[in-house]
Amino acid sequence: MTARGGAEKGPPSGTAKGDHEVMKKRDGKRPVDILVLSDIHLGTVGCHATELLRYLKSVRPGTLVLNGDIIDCWQFTKWYWPKAHMKVVKRILKLVSAGIPVYYVTGNHDDMLRKFAEQDMGNFHLVNKLVLDLDGKRAWVFHGDVFDVVTKHSRWLARLGGVGYNLLILINRFVNWLSELSGHGRISLSKRIKEGVKSAVSFIGDFERTVVSMAIEEGYDFVVCGHIHQPVIREIEGGTGRVTYLNSGDWIENLTALEYHEGAWSLFCYREHEAELEKAGQLQEPDEEPEDTTLQAAWVATTLRFIGPARALPITAQEG
C-alpha cells in the first residue's frame, strides 16, 4: 500500500497477514490494515472519548487515518478537557512512536491546521487530502467540508449550528439516561430530526452525489469522507462509472469507524460490540500515572492560540 497527500508519501510500513496472526496471539489486539476515524470532536461534551479509547486499545492498525474534526478547535476551551480526551491523544501518539503511519487529514473544525498541511514529523503526516493505493485500486480520502456551502461561505452560521448541535447532544444524553432507566433503548434526537426534515435529507443526498461525481471523474475506486456524521459503505453509479462511497461517521452519536483489512472495507459500530469492549477494557493495564487534566488542557489551549485564529484556505477538489 502507498499513500499520497500533496506529494508521494509511501510506502508506509504495512503488516503482512502472517505477522497479523502472530501479533493477535501475542497481545490479543485485532489486526486492521487501515483504520479510518473522523469527527471525534475532542474537547466537546458530546465526544465519546472513553468508548473510543476502548476501541483503539482493541485494535492494531497498520495505518491510522484521522479524517478531520479530531480536535474541535471551534468550541475548545481549556476549562473542558477530560482525562479521557487526553488519553485518546496519548494513544494516537503511542501508535506514532510505535512506527505506525498516522495521517491527520484536516477538517472544518480543525481548519486552523490547514496552513501547516503537507508537514511530515516522522510517522505523523498532516495533510489536507490523501490518496491511498490499495491492492491496485485508489482511494481518495478527504474530510468533505469542501463541498459544504454553509461551511465554506457562512462560517458564522456553521459555528452557530455547531453550538446548537452540541446542545441537542446534551439533551439527547439526558433523554437516553431516562429512556434506559425505564427499560427502553437509546434514541437519537438529531437522527430523527435529520430524517424528518426534508432539507437535511436533501443536503446529505446532494453531498454524496457531488462527492461521487468528482471521484468518478478523477478515476478513483473509493472515496472516503467524514463531515456529515452519516456512516455508510455504498457502491454508487454515476454517469460514466461507479465508485464505492464510504463515510466513517463520528464519535458523537454513531461511534463508528472504517476498517480496511485483507482487501475489503467494513464499518465498525461500537454499539454492536460495547459489552465485549467494556469487559476487555477492565482486563487491560491501568493508567501509567495520575494526570493533571487542567494543566494538559491549558497546554493544548496555548498550542492552539500559538497556531493562530482559524482561517479557511482554498482547497480544490481536483487536487491530489
C-alpha positions as CSV (number, residue, x, y, z in Angstrom):
1,M,0.0,0.0,0.0
2,T,1.2,3.5,-0.8
3,A,-0.2,6.8,0.4
4,R,0.0,10.3,-1.1
5,G,-1.0,13.6,0.3
6,G,0.2,16.5,-1.8
7,A,3.3,14.6,-2.7
8,E,4.4,10.9,-2.6
9,K,4.4,9.7,1.0
10,G,4.7,5.9,0.8
11,P,5.0,3.2,1.0
12,P,4.2,3.1,4.7
13,S,5.2,0.0,6.5
14,G,2.2,-2.3,6.4
15,T,1.8,-5.5,8.3
16,A,1.8,-8.9,6.5
17,K,-1.0,-11.3,7.0
18,G,1.2,-13.8,8.8
19,D,2.5,-11.1,11.1
20,H,-1.0,-10.1,12.0
21,E,-1.8,-13.6,13.3
22,V,1.4,-13.6,15.4
23,M,0.5,-10.1,16.8
24,K,-3.0,-11.2,17.6
25,K,-1.8,-14.2,19.6
26,R,0.8,-12.1,21.4
27,D,-1.4,-9.1,22.6
28,G,-5.0,-10.0,21.8
29,K,-5.5,-7.0,19.6
30,R,-7.5,-7.4,16.4
31,P,-5.3,-6.5,13.3
32,V,-6.6,-3.9,10.8
33,D,-4.6,-2.9,7.8
34,I,-6.1,0.6,7.6
35,L,-8.2,2.3,10.3
36,V,-10.2,5.5,9.4
37,L,-11.6,7.7,12.1
38,S,-13.3,11.1,11.8
39,D,-15.4,13.6,13.6
40,I,-14.2,12.7,17.1
41,H,-14.6,16.4,18.3
42,L,-12.2,16.1,21.3
43,G,-12.8,19.0,23.7
44,T,-16.6,18.9,23.5
45,V,-19.1,17.5,25.8
46,G,-20.6,15.3,23.1
47,C,-17.4,13.3,22.4
48,H,-17.4,9.7,23.5
49,A,-13.7,9.6,24.3
50,T,-13.9,6.7,26.8
51,E,-15.6,4.4,24.2
52,L,-13.1,5.5,21.5
53,L,-10.2,4.7,23.8
54,R,-11.6,1.2,24.5
55,Y,-11.9,0.7,20.7
56,L,-8.3,1.9,20.0
57,K,-6.9,-0.4,22.6
58,S,-8.7,-3.4,21.0
59,V,-7.1,-3.0,17.5
60,R,-3.6,-2.9,16.0
61,P,-3.8,-0.8,12.8
62,G,-1.2,-0.9,10.1
63,T,-2.0,2.7,9.2
64,L,-4.3,5.2,11.0
65,V,-6.1,7.9,9.1
66,L,-7.7,10.7,11.1
67,N,-10.1,12.2,8.6
68,G,-10.9,15.6,10.1
69,D,-12.6,17.2,13.1
70,I,-10.4,15.3,15.6
71,I,-9.9,18.2,18.0
72,D,-12.8,20.7,17.9
73,C,-11.0,24.0,17.7
74,W,-14.2,25.9,17.2
75,Q,-15.5,25.1,20.6
76,F,-12.4,24.1,22.5
77,T,-11.9,25.6,26.0
78,K,-9.2,24.9,28.5
79,W,-11.9,24.5,31.2
80,Y,-13.2,21.4,29.5
81,W,-10.6,18.8,28.7
82,P,-11.5,15.5,30.5
83,K,-8.9,12.9,31.3
84,A,-10.3,10.5,28.6
85,H,-9.8,13.1,25.9
86,M,-6.1,13.4,26.7
87,K,-5.8,9.6,26.8
88,V,-7.1,9.4,23.3
89,V,-4.3,11.9,22.2
90,K,-1.7,9.8,24.0
91,R,-3.0,6.6,22.4
92,I,-2.6,8.1,19.0
93,L,0.9,9.4,19.8
94,K,1.8,5.9,21.1
95,L,0.9,4.5,17.7
96,V,3.2,7.1,16.1
97,S,6.0,6.2,18.4
98,A,5.5,2.5,17.7
99,G,6.2,3.2,14.0
100,I,2.6,3.1,12.7
101,P,2.0,5.8,10.0
102,V,-0.7,8.3,11.1
103,Y,-2.2,10.6,8.6
104,Y,-4.1,13.6,10.0
105,V,-6.4,15.0,7.3
106,T,-7.7,18.4,8.3
107,G,-11.4,19.2,8.6
108,N,-13.5,22.3,9.1
109,H,-13.5,22.2,13.0
110,D,-9.7,21.9,12.9
111,D,-9.2,24.1,9.8
112,M,-6.6,26.2,11.6
113,L,-4.2,23.4,10.9
114,R,-4.5,23.7,7.2
115,K,-1.9,26.3,6.9
116,F,0.6,23.7,8.2
117,A,-0.5,20.9,5.9
118,E,1.9,18.7,4.0
119,Q,4.2,18.5,7.0
120,D,5.8,15.2,8.0
121,M,7.0,14.6,11.5
122,G,8.4,11.1,11.5
123,N,5.4,8.8,11.1
124,F,3.0,11.6,11.6
125,H,1.7,13.3,8.4
126,L,-0.5,16.4,8.4
127,V,-2.4,16.7,5.0
128,N,-5.5,18.3,3.5
129,K,-6.3,15.2,1.4
130,L,-4.9,11.8,0.9
131,V,-4.7,9.2,-1.9
132,L,-4.2,5.6,-0.9
133,D,-3.2,2.9,-3.3
134,L,-4.9,-0.3,-2.2
135,D,-4.2,-3.5,-4.0
136,G,-4.1,-1.8,-7.4
137,K,-7.2,0.5,-6.6
138,R,-7.1,4.1,-5.5
139,A,-8.9,5.6,-2.5
140,W,-9.5,9.4,-2.3
141,V,-9.6,10.5,1.3
142,F,-10.7,14.0,2.5
143,H,-13.0,15.3,5.2
144,G,-15.7,16.6,3.0
145,D,-16.4,20.2,4.1
146,V,-15.0,21.5,0.8
147,F,-18.4,20.5,-0.6
148,D,-20.4,22.1,2.2
149,V,-21.6,25.6,1.0
150,V,-22.6,26.7,4.5
151,T,-19.2,25.8,6.0
152,K,-17.3,27.5,3.1
153,H,-19.3,30.7,2.8
154,S,-21.2,31.2,6.0
155,R,-18.8,30.3,8.8
156,W,-20.7,32.2,11.5
157,L,-23.8,30.2,10.6
158,A,-21.8,26.9,10.6
159,R,-20.4,27.8,14.1
160,L,-23.9,28.7,15.4
161,G,-25.2,25.3,14.1
162,G,-22.3,23.6,15.9
163,V,-23.3,25.2,19.2
164,G,-27.0,24.1,18.6
165,Y,-25.9,20.6,17.7
166,N,-23.9,20.3,21.0
167,L,-26.8,21.5,23.0
168,L,-29.0,18.9,21.3
169,I,-26.5,16.2,22.1
170,L,-26.5,17.2,25.8
171,I,-30.3,17.0,25.8
172,N,-30.1,13.7,24.0
173,R,-27.8,12.2,26.7
174,F,-30.3,13.1,29.4
175,V,-33.2,11.7,27.4
176,N,-31.3,8.4,26.8
177,W,-30.5,8.2,30.6
178,L,-34.2,8.4,31.3
179,S,-35.0,6.0,28.5
180,E,-32.6,3.4,29.7
181,L,-33.7,3.9,33.3
182,S,-37.2,3.0,32.2
183,G,-36.0,-0.1,30.3
184,H,-36.1,1.3,26.8
185,G,-33.2,1.7,24.4
186,R,-31.3,4.7,23.2
187,I,-32.8,7.1,20.7
188,S,-31.0,9.7,18.6
189,L,-32.8,13.1,18.5
190,S,-30.6,14.6,15.8
191,K,-31.0,11.5,13.6
192,R,-34.8,11.8,13.9
193,I,-34.6,15.5,13.1
194,K,-32.3,14.8,10.1
195,E,-34.7,12.1,8.8
196,G,-37.8,14.2,9.4
197,V,-36.5,17.5,7.8
198,K,-36.6,17.4,4.1
199,S,-33.8,19.9,3.6
200,A,-31.4,17.8,5.8
201,V,-32.2,14.7,3.8
202,S,-31.7,16.6,0.6
203,F,-28.3,18.0,1.8
204,I,-27.0,14.5,2.6
205,G,-28.1,13.2,-0.7
206,D,-26.6,16.2,-2.6
207,F,-23.3,15.8,-0.7
208,E,-23.0,12.2,-1.6
209,R,-23.9,12.7,-5.2
210,T,-21.3,15.6,-5.5
211,V,-18.6,13.6,-3.9
212,V,-19.2,10.5,-6.0
213,S,-19.4,12.5,-9.2
214,M,-16.0,14.1,-8.5
215,A,-14.5,10.7,-7.6
216,I,-15.7,9.1,-10.8
217,E,-14.4,12.0,-12.9
218,E,-11.0,11.7,-11.3
219,G,-10.9,7.9,-11.7
220,Y,-10.9,6.8,-8.1
221,D,-12.3,3.5,-7.0
222,F,-13.1,4.6,-3.4
223,V,-14.0,7.9,-1.9
224,V,-13.7,8.2,1.9
225,C,-15.3,11.1,3.8
226,G,-16.5,12.2,7.2
227,H,-18.1,15.6,8.0
228,I,-21.8,14.7,7.8
229,H,-21.9,12.1,10.6
230,Q,-23.6,9.5,8.4
231,P,-21.6,6.2,8.5
232,V,-22.1,4.1,5.3
233,I,-20.4,2.0,2.7
234,R,-22.3,2.1,-0.6
235,E,-21.5,1.4,-4.2
236,I,-22.9,4.2,-6.3
237,E,-23.1,4.5,-10.1
238,G,-22.6,7.8,-11.9
239,G,-22.8,9.0,-15.4
240,T,-19.5,7.4,-16.6
241,G,-18.8,4.8,-14.0
242,R,-19.2,3.6,-10.4
243,V,-17.4,4.2,-7.2
244,T,-17.6,2.9,-3.6
245,Y,-18.6,5.8,-1.3
246,L,-17.5,5.4,2.4
247,N,-18.2,7.6,5.3
248,S,-16.6,6.9,8.7
249,G,-19.4,8.5,10.7
250,D,-18.5,10.1,14.1
251,W,-17.8,9.6,17.8
252,I,-20.6,11.9,19.0
253,E,-23.6,9.8,18.1
254,N,-22.9,6.8,15.9
255,L,-19.5,5.7,17.4
256,T,-18.2,4.2,14.1
257,A,-15.0,3.6,12.2
258,L,-14.0,2.4,8.8
259,E,-11.7,-0.6,8.6
260,Y,-9.8,-2.0,5.6
261,H,-8.3,-5.4,6.1
262,E,-7.2,-8.1,3.7
263,G,-8.6,-6.3,0.6
264,A,-12.1,-5.4,2.0
265,W,-13.7,-2.4,3.7
266,S,-16.0,-2.8,6.7
267,L,-17.9,-0.5,9.0
268,F,-17.2,-1.0,12.7
269,C,-20.1,0.0,15.1
270,Y,-19.0,0.3,18.7
271,R,-22.6,-0.2,20.0
272,E,-22.7,-3.7,18.5
273,H,-19.5,-4.7,20.4
274,E,-20.0,-2.5,23.5
275,A,-20.3,-5.3,26.1
276,E,-17.2,-7.2,24.9
277,L,-15.1,-4.0,24.7
278,E,-16.1,-2.9,28.1
279,K,-15.1,-6.3,29.5
280,A,-11.8,-6.2,27.6
281,G,-11.1,-2.7,29.0
282,Q,-11.5,-3.9,32.5
283,L,-8.7,-6.5,31.9
284,Q,-6.3,-4.1,30.3
285,E,-3.4,-2.4,32.1
286,P,-4.2,0.5,34.4
287,D,-3.1,4.1,33.6
288,E,0.6,4.7,34.0
289,E,0.4,7.7,36.3
290,P,-2.2,10.3,37.7
291,E,-2.7,13.2,35.3
292,D,-3.4,16.9,35.8
293,T,-6.0,17.4,33.0
294,T,-6.4,21.1,33.8
295,L,-2.7,21.6,33.0
296,Q,-2.9,19.5,29.9
297,A,-5.9,21.4,28.7
298,A,-4.1,24.7,29.2
299,W,-1.2,23.3,27.2
300,V,-3.5,22.3,24.3
301,A,-5.2,25.8,24.5
302,T,-1.8,27.5,24.4
303,T,-0.7,25.5,21.4
304,L,-3.9,26.3,19.5
305,R,-3.5,30.0,20.4
306,F,0.0,29.9,19.1
307,I,-1.2,28.4,15.8
308,G,-3.5,31.4,15.5
309,P,-7.1,32.0,14.5
310,A,-8.6,29.6,12.1
311,R,-8.8,30.8,8.5
312,A,-10.2,28.9,5.5
313,L,-7.6,28.1,2.9
314,P,-8.7,27.2,-0.6
315,I,-8.8,23.5,-1.3
316,T,-9.7,22.4,-4.8
317,A,-11.3,19.1,-5.1
318,Q,-9.3,18.3,-8.2
319,E,-6.0,18.3,-6.4
320,G,-4.2,15.1,-5.4
